[in-house]
Amino acid sequence: MSPTSSTRSRRRSGHAPPAVARERAPLAESLGGRLEALAEHLDGALEGHERGIHQARVATRRLREIVPVVVETRKGLGAKLRRRLKRLTRALGPVRELDVACSLITNRAAGKPEPGVVALRAHLTEQRVAAFTRLRDACDARRAKWLLEHLTDVVRELERVARGGRGELAGRERRRLARRVVDRAHALGDAVTAAGAILIVDRVHAVRIAVKRLRYALELTEELRLARTAALVSSLRTIQDVLGQLHDLDVLRHEAATVRRDVPPDSIVAKDLERMSTALDADIRQLHARYLRGARALAALADRVRDRIAPCLDPSIST
């Protein structure tokens, strides 16, 4: 989307982001950018548009990484913002997964609407409608307005503080970020160890989530100009793509198994779905093998983050 069309989109929307200052302090710039991304795509998400759902989900995840750094989260506004963002992320997730599953089944069908494909696509469509209804229940227009308005207030407060002469991160903010980076790195190392070498999908999925969270924390570290993390982020994104494909295929495999349980076992639909499941199993195992080839390097990356990046943020932190 061009800057002009993006601006037109936001003008049509009732969810306008805060005005962009020419020179923002790093914290205000990072939070404001994430807020603008959510404001741009949230209307589309709540209308059911596939791209809006995907982009809004990414924006909520990135906001969830910075909000605990800039706002006290144990009580008050920070805690409420964190809960609302988490609720929105979780509501967007199932819709996004079903969108991807529908796309995968279309691509794998290669224009051949076999009975199993037709039955699975109908099931996915039905599940998507139900997931979207839950999304609208979790974040209606009133809740969306509250979330965007309060995040806008936080950005404005950060800009006010910057105009008062403190544009850099305060010590407490650096400590919060350093602690999150350390916690994310520990979680990734633990997830890799727990996953081991045997394909247990839930454990591999835990690695994917840990990779994603550490990646977002390191992106924030670079945005705030505290450490150079672009190479680490690139490595994490590469393994995240592999694990993301594995997860998407597993979701499709699960939905195919659900449909197969509800049809006669000797029917054409059941046989089509069994063939599909066998192919999905093979693809999942290939992706798992790719992950295993990089698992040791991934664990080493987590160690490097704890040993080198976290002390740049707060030399006193225990890693």
C-alpha positions as CSV (number, residue, x, y, z in Angstrom):
1,M,0.0,0.0,0.0
2,S,1.4,3.4,-0.9
3,P,1.7,6.2,1.7
4,T,-1.1,8.1,0.0
5,S,-3.5,5.2,-0.1
6,S,-2.6,4.3,3.5
7,T,-3.4,7.8,4.6
8,R,-6.8,7.6,2.7
9,S,-7.5,4.3,4.4
10,R,-6.9,5.8,7.9
11,R,-9.1,8.8,7.1
12,R,-12.0,6.5,6.2
13,S,-11.4,4.6,9.5
14,G,-12.7,5.7,12.8
15,H,-9.5,4.4,14.3
16,A,-7.0,7.2,13.6
17,P,-3.4,6.9,15.0
18,P,-1.7,9.8,16.8
19,A,-0.2,12.5,14.6
20,V,3.4,11.7,13.7
21,A,5.9,14.0,15.1
22,R,8.9,15.0,12.9
23,E,11.4,14.0,15.5
24,R,10.3,11.5,18.1
25,A,12.3,10.1,21.0
26,P,13.1,6.4,20.4
27,L,10.4,5.1,22.7
28,A,7.7,7.3,21.3
29,E,8.8,6.5,17.8
30,S,8.7,2.7,18.4
31,L,5.4,2.7,20.2
32,G,3.9,5.2,17.8
33,G,4.9,3.1,14.8
34,R,3.4,-0.1,16.3
35,L,0.2,1.8,17.1
36,E,-0.1,3.3,13.6
37,A,0.2,-0.3,12.2
38,L,-2.6,-1.5,14.4
39,A,-4.8,1.5,13.7
40,E,-4.3,1.1,9.9
41,H,-5.4,-2.6,9.9
42,L,-7.8,-3.0,12.8
43,D,-10.9,-1.9,10.9
44,G,-10.1,-4.3,8.1
45,A,-9.5,-7.1,10.6
46,L,-12.9,-6.4,12.3
47,E,-14.5,-6.5,8.9
48,G,-13.0,-9.9,8.2
49,H,-10.4,-9.0,5.6
50,E,-7.6,-11.6,5.5
51,R,-4.8,-9.1,5.1
52,G,-6.1,-6.9,7.9
53,I,-6.4,-9.9,10.3
54,H,-2.8,-10.9,9.6
55,Q,-1.3,-7.4,9.9
56,A,-3.4,-6.5,13.0
57,R,-2.2,-9.7,14.7
58,V,1.5,-8.9,14.0
59,A,0.9,-5.3,15.3
60,T,-0.6,-6.6,18.5
61,R,2.3,-8.9,19.1
62,R,4.8,-6.1,18.6
63,L,2.8,-3.8,20.8
64,R,2.8,-6.5,23.5
65,E,6.6,-6.4,23.5
66,I,6.9,-2.7,24.1
67,V,4.0,-1.9,26.4
68,P,5.6,-3.6,29.4
69,V,8.8,-1.5,28.8
70,V,7.1,1.9,28.7
71,V,4.2,1.4,31.1
72,E,4.2,-0.2,34.6
73,T,2.2,-3.4,34.1
74,R,1.7,-4.8,37.6
75,K,-1.3,-2.5,38.2
76,G,-3.4,0.2,36.6
77,L,-3.4,1.1,32.9
78,G,-0.4,-1.0,31.9
79,A,-1.9,-4.2,33.2
80,K,-5.2,-3.4,31.4
81,L,-3.5,-2.6,28.1
82,R,-1.5,-5.8,28.3
83,R,-4.6,-7.9,28.9
84,R,-6.6,-6.2,26.1
85,L,-3.7,-6.7,23.6
86,K,-3.3,-10.3,24.6
87,R,-7.0,-10.9,24.2
88,L,-7.0,-9.4,20.8
89,T,-4.0,-11.4,19.7
90,R,-5.6,-14.6,20.8
91,A,-8.9,-13.8,19.0
92,L,-7.1,-12.9,15.8
93,G,-5.0,-16.1,15.9
94,P,-7.6,-18.8,15.0
95,V,-9.0,-16.7,12.2
96,R,-5.5,-16.2,10.7
97,E,-4.7,-19.9,11.0
98,L,-7.9,-20.9,9.2
99,D,-7.2,-18.3,6.5
100,V,-3.8,-19.9,5.9
101,A,-5.3,-23.4,6.0
102,C,-7.8,-22.4,3.3
103,S,-5.0,-21.0,1.2
104,L,-3.0,-24.2,1.6
105,I,-5.8,-26.5,0.6
106,T,-6.4,-24.4,-2.5
107,N,-2.8,-24.5,-3.5
108,R,-2.4,-28.2,-2.8
109,A,-5.6,-29.0,-4.7
110,A,-4.0,-27.5,-7.8
111,G,-7.3,-26.9,-9.4
112,K,-8.6,-30.4,-8.8
113,P,-11.7,-30.3,-6.6
114,E,-11.6,-33.8,-5.3
115,P,-14.4,-34.8,-2.8
116,G,-12.1,-34.7,0.1
117,V,-10.9,-31.2,-0.8
118,V,-14.4,-29.9,-1.2
119,A,-15.5,-31.3,2.2
120,L,-12.4,-29.9,3.9
121,R,-12.8,-26.5,2.4
122,A,-16.4,-26.4,3.5
123,H,-15.4,-27.4,7.0
124,L,-12.7,-24.7,7.1
125,T,-15.1,-22.1,5.9
126,E,-17.6,-23.0,8.6
127,Q,-14.8,-22.9,11.3
128,R,-13.6,-19.5,10.0
129,V,-17.1,-18.0,10.4
130,A,-17.2,-19.2,14.0
131,A,-13.7,-18.0,14.8
132,F,-14.5,-14.6,13.3
133,T,-17.6,-14.3,15.4
134,R,-15.5,-14.9,18.5
135,L,-13.1,-12.2,17.3
136,R,-15.9,-9.7,17.0
137,D,-17.1,-10.6,20.5
138,A,-13.5,-10.2,21.9
139,C,-12.9,-6.8,20.2
140,D,-16.0,-4.8,19.2
141,A,-15.8,-1.2,18.1
142,R,-16.0,0.1,21.6
143,R,-13.1,-2.0,22.9
144,A,-11.1,-1.1,19.8
145,K,-11.6,2.6,20.4
146,W,-10.6,2.3,24.1
147,L,-7.4,0.4,23.2
148,L,-6.3,2.8,20.5
149,E,-7.1,5.9,22.5
150,H,-5.2,4.8,25.6
151,L,-2.2,3.7,23.5
152,T,-2.3,7.1,21.9
153,D,-2.3,8.8,25.3
154,V,0.9,6.8,26.2
155,V,2.6,8.0,23.0
156,R,1.7,11.6,23.7
157,E,3.1,11.2,27.3
158,L,6.3,9.9,25.9
159,E,6.6,12.8,23.5
160,R,5.8,15.2,26.3
161,V,8.6,13.8,28.5
162,A,11.0,13.9,25.5
163,R,10.2,17.6,25.0
164,G,11.1,18.1,28.7
165,G,14.6,16.9,28.0
166,R,14.5,13.2,28.6
167,G,14.3,11.5,25.3
168,E,16.5,8.5,26.1
169,L,15.4,5.5,28.0
170,A,15.4,5.9,31.8
171,G,17.2,3.3,33.8
172,R,14.0,1.5,34.8
173,E,13.0,1.2,31.2
174,R,16.3,-0.2,30.2
175,R,16.1,-2.7,33.0
176,R,12.7,-3.8,32.0
177,L,13.8,-4.3,28.4
178,A,17.0,-6.1,29.5
179,R,15.0,-8.4,31.7
180,R,12.6,-9.2,28.9
181,V,15.4,-10.0,26.5
182,V,17.0,-12.3,29.1
183,D,13.7,-14.0,29.8
184,R,13.0,-14.5,26.1
185,A,16.5,-15.9,25.5
186,H,16.1,-18.3,28.5
187,A,12.7,-19.4,27.2
188,L,14.1,-20.2,23.8
189,G,17.0,-22.2,25.1
190,D,14.6,-24.2,27.4
191,A,12.1,-24.8,24.5
192,V,14.9,-26.1,22.2
193,T,16.1,-28.4,24.9
194,A,12.5,-29.6,25.7
195,A,11.8,-30.2,22.0
196,G,14.7,-32.6,21.6
197,A,15.1,-34.5,18.4
198,I,11.8,-36.4,18.3
199,L,8.9,-34.8,16.4
200,I,6.4,-33.8,19.1
201,V,4.4,-31.0,17.5
202,D,3.4,-29.2,20.7
203,R,7.0,-28.9,21.7
204,V,8.2,-27.7,18.3
205,H,5.3,-25.2,18.4
206,A,6.7,-23.9,21.8
207,V,10.0,-23.3,20.1
208,R,8.3,-21.3,17.4
209,I,6.6,-19.1,19.9
210,A,9.8,-18.6,21.8
211,V,11.6,-17.7,18.6
212,K,8.9,-15.1,17.7
213,R,9.0,-13.5,21.1
214,L,12.8,-13.2,21.2
215,R,12.8,-11.8,17.7
216,Y,10.3,-9.0,18.6
217,A,12.3,-8.2,21.7
218,L,15.5,-7.9,19.7
219,E,13.7,-5.8,17.0
220,L,12.7,-3.4,19.7
221,T,16.3,-3.3,21.1
222,E,17.6,-2.2,17.6
223,E,14.8,0.3,17.1
224,L,15.7,1.9,20.5
225,R,19.3,2.2,19.3
226,L,20.6,0.2,22.2
227,A,22.4,-2.7,20.3
228,R,22.8,-4.0,16.8
229,T,20.6,-7.0,16.5
230,A,19.7,-7.1,12.8
231,A,21.7,-10.3,12.1
232,L,20.2,-12.1,15.1
233,V,16.7,-11.0,14.0
234,S,17.4,-12.3,10.5
235,S,18.5,-15.7,11.8
236,L,15.4,-15.9,14.0
237,R,13.1,-15.0,11.1
238,T,14.6,-17.8,9.0
239,I,13.9,-20.5,11.5
240,Q,10.6,-18.9,12.4
241,D,9.5,-19.3,8.7
242,V,10.4,-23.0,8.8
243,L,8.5,-23.6,12.1
244,G,5.6,-21.5,10.8
245,Q,5.2,-23.6,7.8
246,L,5.3,-26.7,10.0
247,H,2.6,-25.3,12.2
248,D,0.4,-24.3,9.3
249,L,0.6,-27.8,7.8
250,D,-0.2,-29.3,11.2
251,V,-3.3,-27.1,11.6
252,L,-4.5,-28.3,8.1
253,R,-3.7,-32.0,9.1
254,H,-5.7,-31.6,12.3
255,E,-8.7,-30.1,10.4
256,A,-8.5,-32.9,7.8
257,A,-8.6,-35.5,10.6
258,T,-11.6,-33.8,12.1
259,V,-13.5,-34.1,8.9
260,R,-12.4,-37.6,8.3
261,R,-13.8,-38.7,11.7
262,D,-17.3,-37.5,10.7
263,V,-17.5,-39.4,7.4
264,P,-17.8,-43.2,6.6
265,P,-14.3,-44.7,6.7
266,D,-14.7,-46.4,3.3
267,S,-16.1,-43.3,1.5
268,I,-14.3,-41.4,-1.2
269,V,-14.0,-38.3,1.0
270,A,-12.3,-40.4,3.8
271,K,-9.8,-41.9,1.3
272,D,-9.0,-38.5,-0.2
273,L,-8.4,-37.1,3.2
274,E,-6.2,-40.0,4.2
275,R,-4.0,-39.5,1.2
276,M,-3.8,-35.8,2.0
277,S,-2.9,-36.5,5.6
278,T,-0.1,-38.9,4.5
279,A,1.3,-36.1,2.2
280,L,1.0,-33.6,5.0
281,D,2.8,-35.9,7.4
282,A,5.7,-36.2,5.0
283,D,6.0,-32.5,4.5
284,I,5.9,-31.9,8.2
285,R,8.7,-34.3,8.8
286,Q,10.8,-32.7,6.2
287,L,10.3,-29.3,7.8
288,H,11.2,-30.8,11.2
289,A,14.4,-32.2,9.7
290,R,15.3,-28.6,8.5
291,Y,14.6,-27.3,12.0
292,L,16.8,-30.0,13.6
293,R,19.7,-29.0,11.4
294,G,19.6,-25.5,12.9
295,A,18.5,-26.3,16.4
296,R,22.1,-26.3,17.9
297,A,22.8,-22.9,16.3
298,L,19.4,-21.6,17.6
299,A,20.4,-22.6,21.2
300,A,23.8,-20.9,20.7
301,L,22.0,-17.8,19.5
302,A,20.0,-17.7,22.7
303,D,23.2,-18.0,24.7
304,R,24.8,-15.2,22.7
305,V,21.8,-12.9,23.4
306,R,22.1,-13.5,27.2
307,D,25.9,-13.0,27.2
308,R,26.3,-10.1,24.8
309,I,23.1,-8.2,24.1
310,A,21.5,-8.1,27.6
311,P,24.6,-6.5,29.2
312,C,24.5,-3.8,26.6
313,L,21.1,-2.9,27.9
314,D,21.8,-3.2,31.6
315,P,25.3,-4.2,32.7
316,S,24.1,-5.0,36.2
317,I,21.5,-7.6,35.0
318,S,22.0,-11.2,35.9
319,T,21.9,-13.5,32.9
